[in-house]
Structures are given as C-alpha cells and as structure tokens.
Amino acid sequence: MSEVMTSDLLSVAMAAAAEQLESVIDSLIAVPPGPEARVFEAMRYGTLNGGKRLRPFLVLSGARLFDVPDALALRVGAALEMIHSYSLIHDDLPAMDDDDLRRGNPSCHIEFDDATAILAGDGLLTLAFEVLADPATHPDAEIRCTLATSFARAAGAAGMVGGQMIDLEAEKLEATPELITRLENMKTGALISLSCESGAILGDAGADARAILRDFGYDLGLAFQVTDDLLDVEGDEANLGKKVGKDAAAGKATFVSLLGVEGARREARMLVDRAIARLEGFGKDADAFRQMGYFVLERRN
C-alpha cells in the first residue's frame, strides 16, 4: 500500500477484506447431508455472524508488505477467524463467562445448545489446522509447518487458552498490572500478534521483520484489550452487541479497575504510540498497520 492510509480508506479496506474473508469461510464450512449437519450449522453460525474481522485484515495487510497473494493470506485469515470464533463460542458458555449475547445475536449455546456449541468450537479449532496444512494455503510445506506451529503456540496453553485459565483464576490472585498484562498478552495479544506476523511467515521474511511485526501485534493487542475494558465501563450495549458492566459486577480486575478511566486511556495511547514507532523501517507500506492503531483507540464496538 503506497498511498497514505486514512481512517476512511481503512474502513473501506476492512469492509472489502471482510467480504472476501466471509466468502472463503463460506466455502470452507459447507454443510453436509446427514445428522452431523447440525454441528456445521453451528460452526457457520459462530463464524459468519459479523464482527470486525480485525485479525484477518491484519494478516492480509502483513502479507501485502511481502507481496504475498491475497488468496493465500485470506486462507490464513480464515483459519485465524475460526480459532477466534471457537474461543468466543466457548467463552460464552455457562461454565466460562456465561454470556447469552454475541455480536448482537444469541450466543451459539443459546441458539443451539451447550453440547452443540462445545462441538462447534472443537470443529472450528481442528478445521483451522486442516486449512493451514492444505497446499492451497502455501505451496511450501515448511512454511505451512511454521504457520501451524505458530498457531498452536498462540492458541494453546502457552497463549490464548493459558490466558483464559489465568482469567478464571484471577479472583484468587493478587491483581497487579503485571498479572493483568500477562493475562491479556496471552488471552488476546497472542492471536493479534500472530495475525500481524503471519504475513511475514507467508512471505518467508527474515527473523527481524517477523519480530518487529510480532512485537507490534502484542502492543496493539494490549491496547485493544485496554479499550475493551473501557468500553465495558463506558460503552453502549446496542453498539457493542454484548452486555456491558459485567467486569465491575463480577469484581474482575481490569486495566480500568487498576488505573482508572483516564489512566487506562493514557495506557492505551502509550501502547499504540509504541506499536507505531516499531514500524519505522517499513515506510508508508505499513500505513494500514499504523491506521489500525488509531482505529483501536477510537473504536466504539
């Protein structure tokens, strides 16, 4: 992307990427005949239900830095969105966060049932790795293996799953900025960081470029979570498509509870400024990433 990316251009680019992505997901989750069809329907319900598609857009933006065809990046973006959607389906379950609303619609376990929602999440997680392993995602088997390994680390117990475990245990632990940062880096940041790095993996970029984009993603992911905490306090349920005020009602430690509203805003701004500074070596080609930082600060849902 050589032209300067503005917020309007970003909105247009994100909408176009989301449309392309949903076409890919639609083709990858076809409903077969037979009684197993119900789980495929639940998988489609959990993924083709709107959302910002932020993670796939980051994959696509990173891939374009290294001249990777969009078709390959969209498959990786679809795999990431499947894992993200599986995590939301499971997070909403009564045994976890117990949310009955997701993106303005009934959560998967409400629309179907608890057991089907669990299986839908399981199906999405495993399908993501089937997509990554397919030569259609990249002709080089070594790159596909690198992607699969990176996805497993980011999504597993050392990443997103471990972060959710800390979240469940947090009420028994002393709430400190270090603990909340660790929790959010694992629960939210790991997949966002992977989204930023995946394009470099697809492009067989060097270790330095991968590390820069990975670190950018962690800063962006943490800023995203800080703004999420702020929206839980100040947001509107109609805009968010989910209930607000749940963190405070549950006595959950967040960046807002630790730093206050203004302190959390300053923290988010600092993280975005640091993230953007990391991109200096990429020039204007990384404007989509830069604008994404401002999008995270300004988002209302």
N, C-alpha and C positions, 0 to 999 in steps of 0.2 A: 504494500500500500504506500504509494509515493505521495499522494495528496494528503494534506493535513486532515486529520480525523476530528470532526466536530461532534458535539452531542447529537445533533440531528442526523449526521451521517452514521453515527454509531447506532442510533435507533433503527435506521433503515437497514444497516448491515446485519444487526442482530435479528430483525424480523425475517430477512431473507434467509439467513442461516438456519433459523428455527424452522422455517417452511421446508427447506431442503432436508434438515435432520428428521423431521417427522415423516417425510416420505420414505427415508431409509428405514426408520424404526417400523413403519407400517409394513414394509416388505419383509423385514426380518422376523416379525411376530405375526405370522399368518395363523389363523385359527383352523385347526384340522377337524375333520369329522370325527365323531366318536365322543364318549363320555369325558375324555380328558380335555375337551374343548373349553370347559369352564375355567381351567387354570390359565389357558391362553387368553381368554377374555379378561380375566382379572389382571394379567400382565399388561395387556393393552390399556386397560383402564388406569393402571398405575403409572403408565409412561406417556400416553397420548392424552394428557389432561391439562395441557397448558404449561405454564411455568416460563421462567426467563430464558432457559436453555443457556445459561451463562457458561457452564463448563464446556459444552461442545463448541460454543463460539470461541472460547479461549484456545481450544485445540486447533480450530480452523485458522485463527489468527497466527498462532505459532507456526503452523505448517506453512503458511504463506511466506513467512520470513525465510524459509529454506526451500522455496519453490516446489513444495510437495503438492501433488494434485489434490484438489478439493475432495474428490471421490474417496481417496484413502483416508483423509482427515475426518470426513463425515462418518465413516465406519468406526473409527476410534472414538469419535464424539458420541456415536450411538451407544457404544459399549460403556462409556463413562456415564451416560444418562441412564442406562439400565441399572448400573450399580447405585447411582444416586437415588433412583426411584425405588429400588429394592430397600434401601436404607430408610426412606421415608415411610414406605408401607409398613416395615417392621417397627419403626419408631412410634407410629401412631397406634399400635396395638395396646390393649388394656394393660398388658404386663410391662409395657415400656412407658411412653409418655401419655398414653390414653387420650388421644385426640380424635374427635369424630368429624373433623373438617380439614380438608386439604385442598388448597388452591380453589377455594370457594365451593367445593363439591364434597359429598360424603366421603370419608376416608375409605380405603379399599375394604377394610374389615366390616365397615358399616354397609357398604354397597353389596358385598358378598357375605362373608362370614370370617371368623378368626382363622379357621383352618385353611380356607382357600387363600386368604391374604398371606399367611405364612408360606404356603406353597408357591404363590405368585412371586414373592420375594426370592425364594430359593431358585425358581425358574429363571428370573431375570439375572441373578448373580452368575449362574452357570452359563446362561446364553451369552453373557458378555465375554466370557473367556472362549467360547466357541467362535464368536465373531473375531476376536483377536488372533486366534490360531489359524483362521482361514487365509489361504494365499491371496484372496481378494483384498485383504486388508493391507498387505505389502508382499511383494514377490520374494523378499529376502527373509528366509526363515530365522536368521539371527536377530533381525530387527523385531520380528514378531515375538520371539522369545524374550527379548529385552522389554518389550511392551507388557507382555504377560507377567513377567517378574515384577515390574514396576507397579502394575495394577494390583497384584496380590499384596505387595507390601503396603501400598496406600490404603487398600480396602480392608485389610485383615487386622489381626490383634495388635500389631505394631502401629496401626494407623487408625482408620475410622472406627472399627469395632472396639479397639482398646480405648479410644476416646469416649465412646458410649458407655463403656464399663466404668470409666472414671466418673462420668456424669451421674451414673446410678449410685456410685459410692460417695459422691461429693458431700452429701449431707453428714457423713460420718467423719469427714476430714476437715482440717483447718482450711478455711477459704483464704487463699493468698493470691496475689497477682500471678505468681509463678505457677500455682496449681491451675488456675483458670486458663492461663496461656498454654500450658501443656495440654489441657483438656481440648481446647479449641483448635490448637495446631494439629491434633490427632483427629478429632471428630469432623472438623470442617476443612481445616487447612490442607490436610494430606491430599484429598481429591482435587482441590483447587490448584494446589501446587503441581500435581500430576497433569492436570489439564493444560497448564502453561508449558510444562516440559515435554509433553507428548509430541508436539510438532517437531521439536528438535530431535527426538528419538526417531520419528518417521523420516526426517531429513538426514539421519546419520551424522548429526552435528557433533562437534568436539565436546569434551568434558566441560570446558569453561563456559560455553554457551548454554549447555544444559544446566549447569549450576546456577548461572545468573537467572535463568527463567524459573528454575525451581525455587530459588530464594524470593524472587519477585512474587511468585504464587503464594508462598507462605505469608508474606506481608499482606498481600491482597486478601487472602482467606481470613486472616485475623481481623483485618479492617471490616470485612463482610460480616463477621460474627459480632463485632462491636456494634455495628449499625443494626444488626438483628436484635441485639439486646435493647438498643434504644427504641426500636420500633415496637418491641413488646411493652414498653412503657408509654410511648407517645403515639403509636400507630393506630390506624383505623381498621377494624375487623373486616369491613367491606373491601378495602383496598388490599389488605394482606391475604384475604381468603382463608384465614385461620384465626383462632381465638387469641386475644391479647391479654396481658396482665397475668399470664399463667406463672411466669417465673417468680414474681413477687408473692403471689398467692401460695406458691409451694415453698417459699423461703429459699429459693435457689440462688446460689452465689453467681453473679454475673459481673461483667465489667461495669455496668451501671451501679450495681449494689456496692461494688468496691470503690469506684472512682467518682460516683455521682454522674448526673446527666452531662454537665459541662466537661467534667474530666474525661468521660467516655468519648465525647465529641473530639476533644483535643487528641486523645489516643488514636482515634480513627484517622484523623488528619495526619498525624505524625507517621503512621504506618503507610498511608498512601504516598506521602512525600518520599519516604524512604524507598518504597517499591519503585516509584517512577525514576528516582535517581539511579537505580540499578540498571536502567535501560539505556543509559547514555551512549554506549558503544553501538547500539543498533540503529541510531539515527531516526529519521522520520518513518522508516518502515515499521517501527514499533508503536506508531501512534494509536493503533487500536487498543493495545495494552494500556497505554497511558490514559486514554479516554475512559477505559474501563475502571480505572482507579477513581476518577471523578464520578462515574456512574454509581459506584459502590457508596460513595459518600452521600450522594443526593437521592438515593433510591427511597421509594415510599412503599414498596412491597417486596 
